[in-house]
Amino acid sequence: MTKLLCSAFLLAGAMTIAGCGDPLGNGDPIGPVDPIDQLPRDLSIAELGLIEADNAFALKLLKEINAQQPDNNLFISPLSVAMALGMTYNGADGETQAAMQQALELEGMSVQHVNEAYRDLIDLLFELDPLVQFDLANSIWYRENITFEQAFLDVNRDYFDATVSGLDFSLPSAPNTINAWVRENTGGKIEEIVASPIPLGVVMYLINAVYFKGTWTYQFDRDLTQDAPFTLLTGNAQAVEMMSYAGEADLSYTTTDLFEAVDLPYGGQAFTMTVLLPREGVHVDAVVDALDSESWNSWMSGLAETSAIVSMPKFTLEYEIELKDVLEALGMGVAFTGAANFSKMRPENDLFISKVTHKTFVDVYEEGTEAAAATSVEIGLTCACGPFEFRVDRPYVFAIREKHSGTIIFMGKIVDPVS
């Protein structure tokens, strides 16, 4: 479900190619004098493989979600989803591990290499740009009376920096304990990822949280923000709050038969927002459908420096999706069934993924961008052990009877218990 709070999500208005000049026409760009033009160290072979895998997963994840929600605003954090599932992957074996490996594009990488690459990548991204706040956190919460493999918990603590905690899931306070952790690690933008009460069959949550706050290297001029038309999928125009530069900015730009693209940098320019604007007459889904690793890498390598005047809508968007159907379509279906093999998580091999919840927030405004995401992988028991929940929360039929003779004394149907 999406909730559009201000205006729309695509770049619009002018990206006029112009001559060189002062970035905003009113001063130097925000950020360090010397842009961040390289990483502080070389990427390892494992990191290169993981980034390639995560980006491939990101592109096909967006394509599949778009196929299932074609007319909606979409905003996801593929890194958050991949990392939450990456922790879960440490508990998988057999067919389930193979299915997750294929869905997450991790073929050719050992589990150890995946873990080491995530460990190094987390360290690298922190404090890369002092003008950009980028926080990433992981946690595992398990039902305290259920025993899990210590090696599984330890590997996620060591390589994913995961907070690992046993909780009494039956307590009314348990969901809020987990949700408070999510709020703290998403700048308060994702308020809830676990519903209350926690279902009786759920025994674990593996959660990733991401928070990003960046100041534009070239800020939009608040005095120039004004209502302007934005063409919807229907062809109708809608007024949005359109932000504009006060002058030219030195940006990276490319063009294809499908779209024009521009990189809008943050802070020291290590982080950017890359916007793909479909050409006139090209449906936005044609751009999404063209997404694959080879095309994406080609497009990004084609970005070249130029000067541009940019206008785009300011907007705030909240987005939420249950990813089970999406991940099943990507080949991970077995992990959601009784045939799932998570024996490395629990030797009884009685676990499956019952739900994958993903929530995001983004606010794009004149000075910069604030974004947050949380992904929760919910683990349930496949066996019918322990109590189960019978929740009468929809119309039902009932009878009052004498059970030895079988005599039915009363029968009824309730569709509205209040009336």
Salt bridges, closest charged atoms under 4 A:
GLU47 OE2 - ARG41 NH2 2.81
GLU105 OE2 - LYS60 NZ 2.84
ASP123 OD1 - ARG119 NH2 2.75
ASP154 OD1 - ARG157 NH1 2.78
ASP161 OD1 - ARG119 NH1 2.87
ASP285 OD2 - HIS283 ND1 3.91
GLU348 OE1 - ARG346 NE 3.74
ASP350 OD1 - ARG346 NE 2.80
GLU366 OE1 - ARG222 NH1 3.22
GLU366 OE1 - LYS314 NZ 3.29
GLU367 OE2 - ARG222 NE 2.77
GLU370 OE1 - LYS189 NZ 3.86
GLU389 OE2 - ARG391 NH2 2.67
ASP393 OD1 - ARG394 NH1 2.70
